[in-house]
Each structure stands twice: as C-alpha cells, then as structure tokens.
Amino acid sequence: MTREALKKLNEKQMNYCKTLSALIDRAKIKGLKEENERNRGKLRGFLECMEQMELLSGYEAKALYLWFISGNRGE
C-alpha cells in the first residue's frame, strides 16, 4: 500500500514530506513537543488535502502519514 502511494507523489510533494519528516525526527530527538506537533499537523494537513483532491485514497494518506512519521523508514 505504501509503495503504491509513494509512487503517486511527484518530486516536489515527496521532498516536502521528507522535509517535514526530518523536522519531526529532529523535534522528537530534541524533545520539542510543540514543534513536533506543528510539523505533524502540517504533514497530516498536506496529505488530507491530497486526499480531498482525490490524488490519494484515505487509506493511502494514512499509510503515508504513518510512514513519514516513523523513525525507521528504510528509504
């Protein structure tokens, strides 16, 4: 599911999600709760927007959100 959803993202969308993911990881490591929550919200909102535009299904958006916030993505 996640691999198919990742293929639907173009380069700019992927870079934006990766940037937010890196910011979430950094905030998690440094214990910055507000920054972590803010960036998680941005990622969730971005993926929900893509879902509303029917670029992703609801399941794909949730799978990508979980994949990008996990610390062991194994890219």
Secondary structure, 3 states (H helix, E strand, C coil): CHHHHHHCCCHHHHHHHHHHHHHHHHHHHHCCHHHHHHHHHHHHHHHHHHHHCCCCCHHHHHHHHHHHHCCCCCC
